[in-house]
């Protein structure tokens, strides 16, 4: 690709780990077969199966949109900037000359058997410009981005805890980290949403819903 006044050279482009979306699709397929199989079994004698079909198509559409959004997510380094396209479609550009440090470390949590690579790209003032976590990005992708910035990468020789990593580089944490109450609220919200979906599908199928005695 030749550089022009309007088209900087793309040095590298990486995408999130595909195994995550494959595992999610397999999980959805297994849950869907069990759930909708039961609902069809109960709703066909009642003649309410079209409601179950509508619910299945609706949830399938949501999964399809999420899959496409995931496939469109990427991080790109050009001769001018770092481009980060997020899951929700937002695109953020950081001028490449702002990059002053790139730090790569292996982090771990007490309940996890393996360590996870973390990359933080910071400016001269210590502000986080980019962060890549091994949960979503492969180590090869992380290294490609770090190398493409043109700034020597600082490696931590030994694994450290996630808390030590974030405390060593203030400002690197996302807004939801270090907030256990928010994590609990998110888990409860996901549980409530899942329960609401199941109850809604039962209602579409015309299956009586009994709460308590």
PATIMAR-818931 format. One line per 4 residues: their letters; for each residue x, y, z of N, C-alpha, C, O, CB. Coordinates in steps of 0.2 Angstrom, whole numbers, plus 5000, padded with zeros to 4 digits. Glycine has a CB too. Example, Ala and Ser with C-alpha at 12.3 -4.5 7.8 and 13.67 -1.06 7.14 Angstrom:
as	5066 4972 5039 5062 4978 5039 5066 4984 5039 5071 4983 5042 5057 4978 5045  5064 4989 5035 5068 4995 5036 5064 5000 5039 5067 5006 5040 5070 4997 5029;
This chain:
xxxx	5004 4994 5000 5000 5000 5000 5004 5006 5000 5008 5007 5005 4995 5000 5006  5004 5010 4995 5008 5016 4995 5005 5022 4999 4999 5023 4999 5008 5019 4987  5009 5026 5002 5007 5031 5006 5005 5037 5001 5009 5039 4997 5013 5033 5011  5000 5041 5003 4998 5047 5000 4997 5052 5005 4998 5051 5011 4992 5046 4995;
xxxx	4995 5058 5003 4994 5064 5008 4988 5062 5012 4987 5065 5018 4992 5070 5004  4983 5057 5010 4977 5056 5013 4977 5049 5016 4972 5047 5019 4971 5057 5009  4982 5045 5014 4981 5038 5016 4988 5036 5019 4993 5034 5016 4980 5033 5010  4989 5036 5026 4995 5034 5029 4996 5026 5028 4991 5023 5027 4995 5036 5037;
xxxx	5002 5024 5029 5004 5017 5028 5001 5013 5035 5003 5015 5040 5011 5016 5027  4998 5008 5034 4996 5003 5039 5002 4999 5041 5004 4995 5037 4990 4999 5037  5004 5000 5047 5010 4996 5049 5008 4989 5052 5011 4984 5050 5014 4999 5055  5002 4988 5055 4999 4982 5057 4992 4983 5059 4990 4988 5061 5003 4979 5063;
xxxx	4988 4978 5059 4981 4978 5061 4980 4971 5064 4982 4966 5061 4976 4979 5055  4977 4971 5070 4976 4965 5074 4969 4965 5076 4965 4970 5076 4980 4964 5080  4966 4958 5077 4959 4957 5079 4959 4953 5085 4964 4950 5087 4955 4954 5073  4953 4954 5089 4953 4950 5095 4953 4942 5094 4952 4940 5088 4946 4951 5099;
xxxx	4954 4939 5099 4955 4931 5098 4948 4928 5096 4943 4929 5099 4957 4928 5105  4949 4925 5090 4943 4922 5088 4940 4916 5092 4934 4914 5091 4944 4919 5081  4944 4913 5096 4942 4907 5100 4936 4909 5105 4932 4905 5107 4948 4904 5104  4937 4916 5107 4931 4918 5112 4925 4918 5108 4920 4916 5111 4933 4925 5114;
xxxx	4924 4921 5102 4918 4921 5099 4915 4914 5097 4909 4912 5097 4918 4925 5093  4920 4909 5095 4918 4902 5094 4915 4899 5100 4910 4895 5100 4924 4898 5091  4919 4900 5106 4916 4897 5112 4909 4900 5114 4905 4896 5116 4921 4898 5118  4908 4906 5113 4902 4909 5114 4896 4906 5110 4891 4905 5112 4902 4917 5113;
xxxx	4898 4906 5103 4893 4903 5099 4891 4896 5100 4885 4894 5100 4895 4903 5092  4896 4892 5102 4895 4885 5104 4890 4885 5111 4886 4881 5111 4901 4881 5105  4892 4889 5115 4888 4889 5121 4881 4891 5120 4876 4888 5123 4891 4894 5126  4880 4896 5115 4873 4898 5114 4869 4893 5110 4864 4891 5111 4873 4904 5109;
xxxx	4873 4889 5106 4870 4883 5102 4867 4878 5107 4862 4876 5106 4875 4880 5097  4872 4876 5112 4870 4871 5116 4864 4873 5121 4859 4869 5122 4876 4869 5121  4864 4879 5123 4859 4882 5128 4852 4882 5124 4847 4881 5126 4861 4889 5131  4853 4885 5117 4847 4886 5113 4844 4879 5112 4838 4879 5112 4849 4889 5107;
xxxx	4848 4874 5110 4845 4868 5109 4841 4865 5115 4835 4863 5114 4850 4863 5107  4844 4866 5120 4840 4863 5126 4834 4867 5128 4829 4865 5129 4845 4863 5132  4835 4874 5128 4829 4878 5130 4824 4878 5125 4818 4877 5127 4832 4885 5131  4825 4879 5119 4820 4880 5114 4817 4873 5112 4811 4873 5111 4822 4883 5108;
xxxx	4821 4868 5113 4818 4861 5112 4813 4860 5117 4807 4857 5116 4824 4856 5113  4814 4862 5124 4809 4861 5129 4803 4865 5128 4797 4863 5129 4812 4862 5136  4804 4871 5125 4798 4876 5124 4794 4874 5118 4788 4874 5119 4801 4883 5123  4797 4871 5113 4793 4869 5108 4789 4862 5110 4783 4862 5108 4798 4867 5102;
xxxx	4792 4858 5114 4789 4852 5116 4783 4854 5120 4777 4851 5120 4794 4848 5121  4783 4859 5124 4777 4861 5128 4772 4866 5124 4766 4866 5126 4780 4865 5134  4775 4869 5119 4770 4874 5116 4767 4872 5110 4761 4874 5108 4774 4880 5114  4770 4867 5107 4766 4864 5101 4759 4861 5102 4755 4862 5098 4771 4858 5097;
xxxx	4758 4857 5108 4751 4855 5109 4747 4861 5111 4741 4860 5109 4752 4850 5115  4749 4866 5113 4745 4872 5115 4744 4876 5109 4739 4881 5109 4748 4876 5120  4748 4875 5103 4747 4879 5097 4750 4886 5098 4749 4891 5094 4740 4880 5096  4755 4887 5103 4758 4893 5104 4765 4893 5102 4769 4898 5104 4758 4895 5112;
xxxx	4767 4888 5098 4774 4888 5096 4776 4894 5091 4782 4896 5091 4775 4882 5092  4772 4898 5088 4774 4904 5084 4777 4909 5089 4782 4912 5087 4768 4907 5080  4775 4909 5095 4778 4914 5100 4785 4912 5101 4790 4916 5102 4774 4914 5106  4786 4905 5102 4793 4903 5104 4797 4904 5098 4803 4906 5098 4792 4895 5105;
xxxx	4795 4903 5092 4799 4904 5086 4801 4911 5085 4806 4913 5083 4795 4902 5079  4796 4916 5087 4798 4923 5087 4803 4925 5092 4808 4928 5091 4792 4927 5088  4803 4922 5098 4808 4923 5103 4815 4920 5101 4820 4923 5102 4806 4919 5109  4815 4914 5097 4821 4911 5095 4824 4915 5090 4830 4916 5090 4820 4904 5092;
xxxx	4820 4918 5085 4823 4922 5080 4825 4929 5083 4830 4931 5081 4817 4924 5075  4822 4931 5088 4824 4938 5091 4831 4937 5095 4835 4941 5094 4819 4940 5096  4832 4931 5099 4838 4930 5102 4843 4929 5097 4849 4931 5098 4837 4924 5107  4842 4925 5092 4847 4924 5086 4849 4930 5083 4855 4930 5081 4844 4919 5081;
xxxx	4844 4935 5082 4846 4941 5079 4851 4945 5084 4856 4948 5081 4840 4945 5077  4850 4945 5090 4854 4948 5095 4861 4945 5095 4866 4949 5095 4852 4948 5102  4862 4938 5095 4868 4935 5094 4872 4936 5088 4878 4937 5088 4867 4927 5095  4868 4937 5082 4871 4938 5076 4874 4945 5076 4880 4946 5073 4866 4938 5070;
xxxx	4870 4950 5078 4873 4957 5079 4879 4957 5083 4884 4961 5081 4868 4962 5081  4879 4954 5089 4885 4954 5093 4891 4951 5090 4897 4953 5090 4884 4950 5100  4890 4945 5086 4895 4942 5082 4898 4947 5077 4904 4947 5076 4892 4936 5079  4894 4950 5073 4896 4955 5068 4900 4960 5071 4905 4963 5068 4891 4957 5064;
xxxx	4898 4963 5077 4901 4968 5080 4908 4966 5083 4913 4970 5082 4897 4971 5086  4909 4960 5085 4915 4957 5087 4920 4957 5081 4926 4958 5082 4914 4951 5091  4917 4954 5076 4922 4953 5070 4924 4960 5067 4929 4960 5064 4918 4950 5064  4921 4966 5069 4923 4972 5066 4928 4976 5071 4930 4981 5069 4917 4976 5065;
xxxx	4929 4973 5077 4933 4976 5082 4941 4974 5079 4942 4969 5077 4932 4973 5089  4945 4980 5080 4952 4979 5078 4956 4985 5081 4953 4990 5084 4953 4979 5071  4962 4984 5081 4967 4989 5083 4972 4989 5077 4975 4984 5075 4971 4988 5090  4973 4995 5075 4978 4997 5069 4983 5002 5071 4981 5007 5074 4973 4999 5063;
xxxx	4989 5001 5069 4994 5006 5070 4996 5008 5063 4998 5004 5058 5000 5003 5074  4996 5014 5061 4998 5017 5055 5004 5021 5056 5006 5022 5062 4992 5021 5051  5007 5024 5051 5012 5029 5052 5010 5035 5055 5015 5039 5057 5015 5030 5045  5004 5036 5056 5002 5043 5059 4998 5042 5066 4999 5046 5070 4997 5046 5055;
xxxx	4995 5036 5067 4991 5035 5073 4990 5028 5075 4991 5023 5071 4984 5039 5072  4987 5027 5081 4984 5021 5083 4977 5021 5083 4974 5026 5086 4987 5019 5091  4974 5017 5079 4967 5017 5078 4964 5011 5082 4965 5005 5081 4965 5017 5071  4959 5012 5086 4956 5007 5090 4948 5007 5089 4945 5012 5091 4957 5008 5098;
xxxx	4946 5002 5086 4939 5002 5084 4936 4997 5089 4937 4991 5089 4937 4999 5077  4931 4999 5094 4928 4995 5099 4923 4991 5097 4920 4992 5091 4926 5000 5105  4920 4987 5102 4915 4982 5100 4908 4986 5099 4904 4984 5094 4913 4978 5107  4907 4992 5102 4901 4996 5100 4902 5000 5094 4897 5004 5093 4899 4999 5107;
xxxx	4907 5000 5091 4908 5004 5085 4911 5010 5085 4912 5014 5080 4901 5005 5082  4913 5012 5091 4917 5018 5092 4924 5018 5090 4927 5013 5092 4916 5021 5100  4926 5023 5087 4933 5023 5084 4937 5028 5088 4935 5034 5088 4933 5023 5076  4943 5026 5090 4947 5031 5094 4954 5031 5090 4957 5026 5089 4948 5030 5101;
xxxx	4956 5037 5089 4963 5038 5086 4968 5042 5091 4966 5047 5093 4962 5042 5079  4974 5039 5091 4979 5042 5095 4985 5044 5091 4987 5039 5088 4981 5038 5101  4987 5050 5090 4993 5052 5086 4999 5048 5088 5000 5047 5094 4994 5059 5086  5002 5044 5084 5008 5040 5085 5013 5044 5089 5017 5041 5093 5010 5037 5079;
xxxx	5015 5050 5087 5020 5054 5091 5019 5055 5098 5024 5056 5102 5021 5061 5088  5013 5054 5101 5011 5054 5108 5014 5048 5112 5015 5049 5118 5004 5055 5109  5015 5043 5108 5017 5037 5112 5024 5038 5115 5029 5040 5111 5017 5031 5107  5025 5037 5121 5032 5038 5125 5034 5032 5128 5040 5030 5128 5031 5043 5130;
xxxx	5029 5027 5130 5031 5021 5133 5027 5016 5131 5021 5017 5131 5032 5022 5141  5029 5010 5131 5025 5004 5130 5028 4998 5135 5033 4997 5135 5026 5001 5123  5023 4996 5139 5025 4991 5145 5021 4985 5144 5015 4985 5143 5023 4995 5152  5025 4979 5144 5022 4973 5143 5023 4969 5149 5029 4968 5151 5024 4969 5137;
xxxx	5018 4966 5152 5019 4962 5158 5015 4956 5158 5009 4956 5155 5018 4966 5165  5016 4951 5162 5012 4945 5163 5009 4946 5170 5012 4947 5175 5016 4938 5163  5002 4946 5170 4999 4947 5176 4994 4941 5178 4993 4937 5173 4994 4953 5176  4993 4940 5184 4989 4934 5186 4984 4936 5192 4986 4941 5196 4993 4928 5188;
xxxx	4979 4932 5193 4975 4933 5199 4975 4927 5203 4977 4922 5201 4967 4934 5196  4973 4928 5209 4974 4922 5214 4970 4916 5212 4973 4910 5213 4972 4924 5221  4965 4917 5209 4961 4911 5207 4962 4908 5200 4959 4903 5198 4953 4913 5207  4967 4911 5196 4968 4909 5189 4975 4905 5189 4980 4907 5192 4969 4915 5185;
xxxx	4975 4899 5186 4981 4895 5185 4986 4898 5181 4992 4897 5182 4979 4888 5183  4984 4902 5176 4989 4905 5171 4989 4912 5171 4985 4916 5173 4987 4902 5164  4995 4915 5169 4996 4922 5169 4993 4925 5162 4992 4921 5157 5003 4924 5169  4992 4931 5162 4989 4935 5156 4993 4941 5154 4995 4945 5158 4981 4937 5158;
xxxx	4995 4941 5148 4999 4947 5146 4995 4953 5146 4989 4953 5144 5002 4946 5139  4998 4959 5147 4995 4965 5147 5000 4970 5144 5006 4970 5146 4993 4967 5155  4997 4974 5140 5001 4979 5137 4998 4986 5138 4992 4987 5137 5001 4978 5129  5002 4991 5140 4999 4998 5141 5004 5002 5137 5010 5002 5138 5000 5000 5149;
xxxx	5001 5007 5133 5004 5012 5129 5003 5018 5133 4997 5020 5134 5002 5012 5122  5008 5022 5135 5007 5028 5138 5010 5034 5135 5015 5033 5131 5009 5028 5146  5008 5040 5136 5011 5046 5134 5017 5049 5139 5018 5045 5144 5006 5052 5132  5020 5054 5137 5025 5057 5142 5023 5059 5148 5027 5059 5153 5029 5063 5138;
xxxx	5016 5060 5149 5013 5062 5155 5011 5056 5159 5008 5057 5165 5008 5067 5154  5011 5050 5157 5009 5044 5160 5002 5043 5159 4999 5038 5162 5010 5045 5167  4999 5046 5154 4992 5045 5153 4991 5038 5148 4995 5037 5144 4988 5051 5149  4986 5034 5150 4985 5028 5146 4982 5030 5139 4977 5033 5139 4980 5023 5149;
xxxx	4986 5028 5134 4983 5029 5127 4980 5023 5124 4975 5023 5120 4989 5031 5122  4982 5017 5127 4980 5011 5124 4981 5005 5129 4987 5005 5132 4983 5009 5117  4977 5001 5130 4978 4995 5134 4975 4989 5131 4970 4989 5128 4975 4996 5141  4979 4983 5131 4977 4977 5128 4978 4971 5133 4983 4971 5136 4981 4975 5121;
xxxx	4973 4968 5134 4973 4962 5139 4973 4955 5135 4969 4955 5130 4967 4963 5144  4977 4951 5138 4977 4944 5134 4971 4940 5135 4970 4935 5131 4983 4940 5138  4966 4943 5139 4960 4939 5139 4956 4940 5132 4953 4935 5129 4955 4942 5144  4958 4945 5128 4954 4947 5122 4959 4947 5116 4957 4946 5110 4951 4953 5122;
xxxx	4966 4948 5117 4970 4948 5112 4976 4943 5113 4978 4942 5119 4973 4955 5112  4978 4940 5108 4984 4935 5108 4990 4939 5110 4991 4945 5108 4984 4931 5102  4995 4935 5112 5001 4938 5114 5005 4940 5107 5008 4946 5107 5006 4933 5117  5004 4937 5102 5007 4939 5096 5004 4945 5093 5008 4950 5091 5006 4933 5090;
xxxx	4997 4946 5094 4994 4953 5092 4997 4958 5097 4998 4964 5094 4987 4952 5093  4998 4957 5103 5000 4962 5108 5007 4964 5106 5009 4970 5106 5000 4960 5115  5011 4960 5104 5018 4961 5102 5019 4965 5096 5023 4969 5095 5022 4955 5102  5014 4963 5091 5014 4967 5085 5012 4974 5086 5015 4978 5082 5009 4963 5080;
xxxx	5008 4975 5090 5006 4982 5091 5011 4986 5094 5013 4992 5093 4999 4983 5095  5014 4983 5100 5020 4986 5103 5026 4988 5099 5028 4993 5099 5022 4982 5109  5027 4983 5094 5033 4984 5090 5031 4989 5085 5036 4993 5083 5035 4977 5086  5025 4990 5082 5023 4995 5077 5023 5002 5080 5024 5006 5076 5016 4993 5075;
xxxx	5023 5003 5086 5023 5010 5089 5030 5013 5088 5031 5019 5088 5021 5010 5096  5035 5009 5087 5042 5011 5086 5045 5013 5093 5051 5015 5093 5042 5017 5082  5042 5012 5098 5045 5013 5105 5047 5007 5108 5043 5002 5108 5040 5017 5109  5053 5006 5111 5056 5000 5114 5051 4998 5119 5049 5002 5124 5063 5001 5117;
xxxx	5049 4992 5119 5045 4989 5124 5048 4987 5131 5053 4984 5131 5041 4983 5122  5045 4990 5136 5048 4988 5143 5045 4981 5145 5039 4981 5146 5047 4994 5148  5049 4976 5147 5046 4970 5149 5047 4969 5156 5053 4970 5159 5049 4964 5145  5042 4966 5160 5043 4964 5166 5045 4957 5166 5042 4952 5163 5036 4965 5171;
xxxx	5051 4955 5169 5054 4948 5169 5049 4943 5172 5049 4937 5170 5061 4948 5172  5046 4945 5177 5042 4940 5181 5035 4942 5182 5033 4948 5181 5045 4939 5188  5030 4937 5182 5023 4939 5182 5022 4942 5189 5025 4941 5194 5019 4932 5182  5017 4947 5188 5015 4951 5194 5007 4951 5195 5004 4949 5190 5017 4958 5194;
xxxx	5005 4952 5200 4997 4952 5201 4994 4958 5197 4998 4963 5196 4995 4953 5208  4988 4957 5195 4985 4963 5192 4984 4969 5196 4985 4975 5193 4977 4961 5190  4984 4968 5203 4984 4974 5207 4991 4978 5207 4991 4984 5207 4982 4972 5214  4996 4974 5207 5003 4977 5207 5004 4980 5200 5007 4986 5200 5008 4971 5208;
xxxx	5001 4977 5195 5002 4980 5188 4999 4987 5188 5001 4992 5185 4999 4976 5183  4992 4987 5190 4989 4994 5190 4991 4999 5194 4991 5005 5193 4981 4992 5191  4994 4997 5200 4996 5002 5205 5003 5004 5203 5005 5010 5204 4997 4998 5212  5007 5000 5199 5013 5002 5196 5012 5008 5191 5017 5012 5189 5017 4996 5194;
xxxx	5007 5007 5187 5005 5012 5182 4999 5015 5183 4994 5013 5180 5006 5008 5175  4998 5020 5187 4992 5023 5189 4989 5026 5182 4992 5029 5178 4993 5029 5194  4982 5026 5182 4978 5028 5176 4977 5023 5171 4974 5024 5166 4982 5034 5173  4980 5017 5172 4980 5012 5167 4973 5008 5168 4971 5004 5163 4986 5007 5167;
xxxx	4970 5008 5173 4964 5004 5175 4958 5007 5171 4958 5013 5170 4963 5004 5182  4954 5003 5169 4947 5005 5166 4943 5007 5172 4944 5006 5177 4944 4999 5162  4938 5011 5170 4933 5014 5175 4930 5009 5179 4928 5011 5185 4928 5019 5171  4929 5003 5177 4925 4998 5181 4930 4994 5185 4927 4990 5189 4921 4993 5176;
xxxx	4936 4994 5185 4941 4990 5189 4941 4993 5196 4940 4999 5197 4948 4990 5185  4943 4989 5200 4944 4991 5207 4937 4993 5210 4937 4997 5215 4949 4997 5208  4932 4991 5208 4925 4992 5210 4921 4986 5211 4917 4984 5207 4921 4997 5205  4923 4982 5216 4919 4975 5217 4912 4976 5218 4908 4971 5215 4922 4972 5224;
xxxx	4909 4982 5220 4902 4982 5221 4899 4983 5214 4894 4980 5212 4900 4989 5224  4903 4986 5209 4900 4986 5202 4900 4979 5199 4896 4978 5195 4905 4991 5198  4905 4975 5200 4906 4968 5198 4900 4964 5200 4897 4961 5196 4912 4965 5200  4898 4965 5207 4893 4961 5209 4886 4963 5206 4882 4959 5204 4892 4962 5217;
xxxx	4885 4970 5205 4879 4973 5202 4879 4970 5195 4873 4969 5193 4879 4980 5202  4884 4970 5191 4884 4967 5185 4882 4960 5184 4878 4958 5180 4891 4968 5181  4884 4956 5189 4883 4949 5189 4875 4948 5190 4872 4944 5187 4887 4945 5194  4873 4952 5195 4865 4952 5197 4861 4954 5191 4856 4951 5190 4864 4956 5203;
xxxx	4864 4959 5188 4860 4962 5182 4859 4957 5176 4854 4956 5173 4863 4968 5179  4865 4953 5175 4865 4948 5170 4860 4942 5172 4857 4940 5168 4872 4945 5169  4861 4940 5178 4856 4935 5181 4849 4937 5180 4845 4933 5177 4857 4933 5188  4847 4943 5182 4840 4946 5181 4838 4946 5174 4832 4944 5172 4840 4953 5184;
xxxx	4842 4948 5169 4841 4949 5162 4840 4942 5159 4835 4941 5155 4846 4952 5158  4844 4937 5161 4843 4930 5159 4836 4927 5161 4833 4924 5158 4849 4926 5161  4835 4928 5168 4828 4926 5170 4822 4929 5167 4817 4926 5165 4828 4927 5178  4823 4936 5165 4818 4939 5162 4817 4936 5155 4811 4936 5152 4819 4947 5161;
xxxx	4822 4934 5151 4822 4932 5145 4818 4925 5145 4814 4923 5141 4829 4931 5142  4820 4921 5150 4817 4914 5150 4809 4915 5152 4805 4911 5149 4820 4910 5156  4808 4919 5157 4801 4920 5158 4797 4923 5152 4791 4921 5151 4800 4925 5164  4800 4927 5149 4797 4930 5143 4795 4925 5137 4790 4925 5134 4801 4936 5140;
xxxx	4800 4920 5136 4799 4915 5132 4794 4910 5134 4790 4908 5130 4806 4911 5131  4793 4909 5140 4788 4905 5143 4781 4908 5142 4776 4905 5140 4789 4903 5151  4781 4915 5143 4775 4918 5142 4773 4918 5134 4767 4917 5133 4775 4926 5144  4778 4919 5130 4776 4918 5123 4773 4911 5121 4769 4910 5117 4782 4920 5118;
xxxx	4776 4906 5124 4774 4899 5123 4767 4898 5126 4765 4892 5125 4779 4895 5126  4765 4902 5130 4758 4901 5134 4759 4896 5140 4754 4893 5142 4753 4898 5129  4765 4896 5142 4766 4891 5148 4765 4895 5154 4767 4900 5155 4773 4888 5148  4760 4892 5159 4759 4896 5165 4765 4897 5169 4769 4892 5170 4753 4892 5169;
xxxx	4765 4903 5172 4771 4904 5176 4768 4905 5183 4764 4910 5185 4774 4911 5174  4771 4901 5188 4769 4901 5195 4774 4903 5199 4780 4900 5199 4766 4894 5197  4773 4909 5203 4779 4911 5207 4776 4910 5214 4771 4913 5217 4780 4918 5206  4779 4905 5218 4777 4904 5225 4771 4899 5225 4769 4897 5220 4775 4910 5229;
x	4768 4899 5231 4762 4894 5231 4756 4898 5231 4750 4896 5231 4762 4891 5238;
